[in-house]
Every structure is written in C-alpha cells, then in structure tokens.
C-alpha cells in the first residue's frame, strides 16, 4: 500500500463533545495558531440551543488541550449586520496582529465573511462584515500581495450548487474587490462538486501551499475530503499544481457518523520548525482530529 502523506494521530479524536466543560452537541472545524509557546484552537461548538459559538482551547504539546470553561466572548455584532451563528474560523498572523476570518450567519444559506482581530486572544475587536450574502470560507494570506491584503473566499448561490475558490483584495480589510477565480493552465480551477479554502496558505520556495477541501456527490449526500495545491507567489490566483490523490478522507466511525456524515474539514495547517505540518480537522461536524505530514511530501505531491 502507498505510504500516506498525512497520518492521523493515534489519540484521535483529540477533542469530543464529552470532553467539553459544559454540555454541547458538537465540537468541530477549529481555527489553529501557535501563540508564544501554546497551540490555540478556536473551535466551532454547537450549544444546546442549536447555535454555533466559538470556544477556545490551549495546549503545550499540540495534542492534549485545556478547554476554556465557557464560550469565547465574541464582539457584539453591528446592529446593521445581525449575526446568529459564527463558525469555521481561519486565524492569520499578519504584522503584529492575529486576524480571524469566519462565517457569519443570518440564516441558513445567508452567510457572509466576518473579520475580527486580536493581539492576545483575550480581547477581540470587530473589523467588518466583509462580503455580500452568499460567501464563506474566507481565509487571509499571511502577507500582503502588491501592497494589498489578499484572501480566499467562496461565493455561492445555494449550498447544494457547485461553487469554487476565488481570490479577493483589500487595502484595509473592510472593502474588498478585484475578485477573480483561481485558474489552472488558463482555465477556472474546479476540483469536485464544491471546493473551498481550508488552511491559511503557507509560503514555500515552490509557491503558496494551500490545503483545501473538495466535495464529491454520492447517491445520498456529500463526502468532504482534503487535497493541496501550489499557487504562484506573485499571483496566487494561478494554480501551479495540485494533488490528484486525496490527502485526508473520512474512514473511521468518528469521521463518518455525526451531525454531518462523511466529513473531514480543516481551517488550519501549522508548519513546525522540523518541517512537520499539523492539521486539526473537523470530523463529521462532531469531533476534532489531528493529522500530520511532512511539508516536503505535500509539496512533492502537488507538482504536475
């Protein structure tokens, strides 16, 4: 059998609803970052009122997490932009701040890209609701491109319809434009029925490395799996190469049975000093798993 590029941790799932300090229905799809000597997760949790709220966990070793006693104190929404649910955070360190892009829900399928920032993961400041209705999977690059902030997003009309990854730019994190789809060999890049950004991109000598999710249709639903792509460093709307094979897929009970069956989904990929990439992923929208692999192996698998 071919050696796997990403290996699932033997302690998986590393966080489950039963480990939470209060009753929750599900815990999944964390944003992740190294802050000082700690790993920080901002996790989706579905509380007993069936609303998604953020909850924070911290770890010294990246496997065993201490979970805060209560949900994160998220900034109040602007009265002109009400916010029912918050989920799928991507945490980017840029300059001396941590910028969090997340899904801000009015109602089902009425979702926008929200932006919040922090310096210490104690106090959070709202920046903007920075998209029109029908956009999610916002993910900020860790450096400016031609002097502008750059982000992935995924505009869509209905969650059941095909939708793909786009790139947008902003001078201030509030007003976004110059949007264009990702392209491969001069054509819009489509991979699966749906696809969207996962991790904050990692700069490498070979290009920007992006771990993304791709969705396949079955006779009775969807399957969410992970792949990777390399993007041009100067123009990250151009795909240089991508993995033909899946890097991570649902195969265990905790990934196949839950709130949404047959799902592995990530909002992060953390590069360690030894070249290991850690990916904390949502499993069946119910639990959190950890997978690890070598950066060099992922890059090699992307090359055409």
C-alpha positions as CSV (number, residue, x, y, z in Angstrom):
1,X,0.0,0.0,0.0
2,X,1.2,3.5,-0.8
3,X,2.6,5.4,2.2
4,X,0.2,8.1,3.3
5,X,1.3,11.7,3.2
6,X,-0.9,12.7,6.2
7,X,-1.0,10.3,9.2
8,X,-3.9,10.5,11.7
9,X,-2.8,10.8,15.3
10,X,-3.4,7.6,17.4
11,X,-5.2,9.7,20.1
12,X,-7.9,10.7,17.6
13,X,-10.4,12.2,18.1
14,X,-8.4,14.5,20.3
15,X,-11.5,16.6,21.3
16,X,-15.0,15.3,21.6
17,X,-18.3,16.8,22.9
18,X,-17.8,14.6,26.1
19,X,-14.6,16.4,26.9
20,X,-16.2,19.9,26.9
21,X,-16.7,21.6,30.3
22,X,-20.4,22.2,29.6
23,X,-22.9,20.2,27.6
24,X,-22.6,20.8,23.8
25,X,-24.0,18.9,20.9
26,X,-20.9,19.0,18.7
27,X,-17.3,20.4,18.5
28,X,-15.6,20.7,15.2
29,X,-13.7,22.7,12.5
30,X,-11.2,24.7,14.6
31,X,-9.0,27.5,13.6
32,X,-5.5,27.0,14.9
33,X,-2.4,29.0,15.6
34,X,0.9,28.9,17.6
35,X,0.9,31.9,20.0
36,X,4.0,32.0,22.1
37,X,4.6,28.5,23.5
38,X,1.0,27.5,23.1
39,X,-1.2,25.9,20.5
40,X,-4.5,27.7,20.4
41,X,-7.7,26.3,18.9
42,X,-10.8,28.4,18.3
43,X,-13.4,25.7,17.8
44,X,-16.9,25.5,16.4
45,X,-19.3,24.3,19.1
46,X,-23.0,23.8,18.8
47,X,-24.6,24.6,22.1
48,X,-27.9,23.1,23.3
49,X,-29.9,25.9,21.6
50,X,-28.5,24.6,18.3
51,X,-26.5,27.8,17.7
52,X,-22.8,27.6,16.6
53,X,-20.5,29.5,19.0
54,X,-16.7,29.8,19.3
55,X,-14.9,28.1,22.2
56,X,-11.2,28.2,22.9
57,X,-8.7,25.5,23.9
58,X,-5.0,25.7,24.6
59,X,-2.2,23.1,24.6
60,X,1.6,22.9,25.3
61,X,2.2,19.7,23.3
62,X,-0.4,20.2,20.5
63,X,-2.3,17.0,21.5
64,X,-3.7,17.4,25.0
65,X,-5.8,20.6,25.3
66,X,-7.2,22.5,28.2
67,X,-10.6,23.9,27.3
68,X,-11.9,27.2,28.5
69,X,-14.8,27.0,31.0
70,X,-17.2,29.0,28.7
71,X,-17.6,30.0,25.1
72,X,-15.4,32.8,23.7
73,X,-16.5,36.4,24.5
74,X,-17.1,37.3,20.8
75,X,-17.6,41.0,20.0
76,X,-21.2,42.1,19.7
77,X,-22.3,42.4,16.1
78,X,-23.0,45.8,14.4
79,X,-26.8,46.4,14.7
80,X,-26.9,46.8,10.9
81,X,-25.3,43.3,10.5
82,X,-27.0,40.9,12.9
83,X,-25.2,37.6,13.5
84,X,-27.0,34.4,14.5
85,X,-24.2,31.9,14.2
86,X,-20.4,32.1,14.0
87,X,-18.3,29.2,12.6
88,X,-15.3,28.0,10.6
89,X,-12.6,30.5,11.8
90,X,-9.3,30.9,10.0
91,X,-6.6,32.6,12.1
92,X,-3.8,34.5,10.3
93,X,-0.9,36.3,11.9
94,X,-0.1,39.3,9.8
95,X,2.3,42.1,11.1
96,X,1.7,42.1,14.9
97,X,-1.9,41.1,14.9
98,X,-4.0,38.0,14.5
99,X,-6.8,38.4,12.0
100,X,-9.7,35.9,12.1
101,X,-12.0,35.4,9.1
102,X,-15.1,33.4,9.8
103,X,-18.6,32.6,8.6
104,X,-21.2,35.0,10.0
105,X,-24.7,33.6,9.6
106,X,-28.0,35.4,9.4
107,X,-30.0,32.3,8.5
108,X,-29.2,29.1,6.7
109,X,-27.5,29.9,3.4
110,X,-27.5,33.6,4.4
111,X,-23.8,33.7,5.3
112,X,-21.1,36.4,4.9
113,X,-17.4,36.7,5.7
114,X,-16.8,38.3,9.1
115,X,-13.5,39.7,10.3
116,X,-12.3,40.1,13.9
117,X,-8.8,40.8,15.1
118,X,-6.8,40.3,18.4
119,X,-3.3,40.7,19.7
120,X,-3.6,38.4,22.8
121,X,-6.6,36.1,22.4
122,X,-8.2,37.8,25.3
123,X,-9.6,40.9,23.8
124,X,-11.2,40.7,20.3
125,X,-12.1,43.7,18.1
126,X,-14.6,43.6,15.3
127,X,-13.3,44.8,11.9
128,X,-16.1,44.3,9.5
129,X,-18.7,42.1,7.8
130,X,-16.7,42.0,4.7
131,X,-18.8,40.3,1.9
132,X,-22.2,40.2,0.5
133,X,-24.7,37.5,1.4
134,X,-23.7,34.1,0.0
135,X,-19.9,33.9,0.7
136,X,-17.9,31.8,3.1
137,X,-14.5,30.0,3.6
138,X,-12.8,33.4,3.9
139,X,-9.1,32.9,4.6
140,X,-6.5,35.7,4.8
141,X,-3.0,35.3,3.4
142,X,-0.2,35.9,5.9
143,X,1.4,38.8,3.9
144,X,0.2,41.5,1.5
145,X,0.3,40.9,-2.2
146,X,1.3,44.1,-4.2
147,X,0.5,46.1,-1.0
148,X,-3.0,44.7,-0.6
149,X,-4.5,42.2,1.8
150,X,-5.4,39.0,-0.1
151,X,-8.0,36.4,0.9
152,X,-9.6,33.3,-0.4
153,X,-13.4,33.3,-0.4
154,X,-16.1,31.1,-1.9
155,X,-19.2,32.9,-3.4
156,X,-22.2,30.6,-3.8
157,X,-25.9,30.9,-4.6
158,X,-27.2,27.8,-2.8
159,X,-25.2,25.3,-0.7
160,X,-26.3,22.4,-2.9
161,X,-25.0,24.0,-6.1
162,X,-21.4,23.8,-7.4
163,X,-19.1,26.5,-6.1
164,X,-15.3,27.1,-6.2
165,X,-12.5,29.2,-4.8
166,X,-11.9,32.9,-5.6
167,X,-9.3,35.5,-4.6
168,X,-10.2,39.0,-3.4
169,X,-8.1,42.0,-2.4
170,X,-8.4,44.9,0.1
171,X,-6.5,48.0,1.2
172,X,-8.0,47.9,4.7
173,X,-9.7,44.6,5.5
174,X,-13.1,46.3,5.1
175,X,-13.6,47.0,1.4
176,X,-12.8,44.1,-0.9
177,X,-12.6,43.8,-4.7
178,X,-10.6,42.8,-7.8
179,X,-12.2,39.4,-7.2
180,X,-11.3,36.6,-9.6
181,X,-11.5,32.8,-9.6
182,X,-8.5,30.6,-9.2
183,X,-7.2,29.3,-12.6
184,X,-5.1,26.3,-13.7
185,X,-3.5,26.4,-17.1
186,X,-5.5,29.4,-18.1
187,X,-9.0,28.0,-17.1
188,X,-11.0,28.4,-13.9
189,X,-9.9,25.7,-11.5
190,X,-12.7,23.3,-10.4
191,X,-12.0,20.3,-8.3
192,X,-15.1,18.4,-7.2
193,X,-18.7,19.4,-7.0
194,X,-17.6,22.1,-4.5
195,X,-14.3,23.3,-3.2
196,X,-13.2,25.9,-0.7
197,X,-10.2,27.2,1.2
198,X,-9.1,25.3,4.3
199,X,-5.8,26.4,5.8
200,X,-4.1,29.8,5.9
201,X,-1.6,29.5,3.0
202,X,2.0,28.6,3.8
203,X,4.7,30.4,1.8
204,X,7.3,28.0,0.4
205,X,10.0,28.3,-2.2
206,X,7.8,26.3,-4.6
207,X,4.8,28.6,-4.2
208,X,2.0,29.2,-1.8
209,X,0.8,25.9,-0.3
210,X,-2.9,25.7,0.3
211,X,-4.7,22.8,2.0
212,X,-8.3,22.8,0.7
213,X,-11.5,20.8,0.9
214,X,-13.2,19.2,-2.1
215,X,-16.7,17.8,-2.1
216,X,-17.9,14.8,-4.1
217,X,-21.6,13.9,-4.6
218,X,-23.0,10.4,-3.8
219,X,-26.4,8.9,-4.3
220,X,-27.4,10.1,-0.8
221,X,-25.2,13.1,0.1
222,X,-21.7,14.6,0.0
223,X,-18.3,13.4,1.0
224,X,-15.8,16.1,2.2
225,X,-12.1,15.3,1.7
226,X,-8.8,17.3,1.8
227,X,-6.3,18.0,-1.0
228,X,-3.5,20.5,-1.6
229,X,-2.4,23.0,-4.3
230,X,0.6,25.2,-5.0
231,X,-0.1,28.8,-6.1
232,X,2.1,31.4,-7.8
233,X,3.9,33.5,-5.2
234,X,3.3,36.8,-7.1
235,X,-0.2,36.0,-8.4
236,X,-1.8,33.4,-6.1
237,X,-4.9,33.2,-8.3
238,X,-2.7,31.0,-10.6
239,X,-2.6,27.3,-9.6
240,X,0.8,25.8,-10.4
241,X,-0.1,22.2,-9.4
242,X,-2.3,20.2,-7.1
243,X,-2.6,16.7,-5.6
244,X,-4.5,14.3,-7.8
245,X,-5.0,12.0,-4.8
246,X,-6.8,12.9,-1.6
247,X,-4.6,13.7,1.4
248,X,-7.2,13.0,4.1
249,X,-10.6,11.4,3.9
250,X,-13.3,10.0,6.2
251,X,-12.8,6.4,7.1
252,X,-13.3,5.9,10.8
253,X,-16.5,5.9,12.7
254,X,-15.9,9.3,14.3
255,X,-15.4,10.8,10.8
256,X,-18.4,9.0,9.1
257,X,-21.1,9.3,11.7
258,X,-22.2,12.5,13.3
259,X,-24.0,15.8,12.6
260,X,-22.9,15.7,9.0
261,X,-21.7,12.3,7.9
262,X,-18.6,11.5,5.8
263,X,-16.7,14.8,6.5
264,X,-13.1,15.8,7.2
265,X,-12.7,19.6,7.1
266,X,-9.9,21.9,8.1
267,X,-9.5,25.6,8.8
268,X,-5.7,25.4,9.5
269,X,-2.3,23.9,8.8
270,X,0.5,24.7,11.1
271,X,4.1,24.4,10.0
272,X,6.6,23.3,12.7
273,X,10.3,24.1,12.8
274,X,11.2,20.5,11.8
275,X,9.0,20.7,8.6
276,X,6.0,18.8,10.0
277,X,2.6,20.2,9.1
278,X,-0.1,19.8,11.8
279,X,-3.7,19.8,10.7
280,X,-6.5,20.0,13.2
281,X,-9.6,18.9,11.4
282,X,-13.4,18.6,12.0
283,X,-14.7,15.0,11.8
284,X,-18.4,14.5,10.8
285,X,-19.0,18.0,12.2
286,X,-18.9,16.4,15.6
287,X,-15.3,15.8,16.8
288,X,-11.8,17.1,16.2
289,X,-8.9,15.0,14.9
290,X,-5.2,15.7,14.3
291,X,-3.3,14.7,11.2
292,X,0.4,15.3,10.5
293,X,2.7,15.1,7.5
294,X,5.9,16.5,6.0
295,X,5.8,19.8,4.2
296,X,8.2,18.4,1.5
297,X,6.0,15.4,0.9
298,X,2.9,17.6,0.4
299,X,4.8,19.9,-2.0
300,X,6.1,17.0,-4.0
301,X,2.6,15.6,-4.4
302,X,1.3,18.9,-5.8
303,X,3.9,19.2,-8.6
304,X,2.5,18.4,-12.0
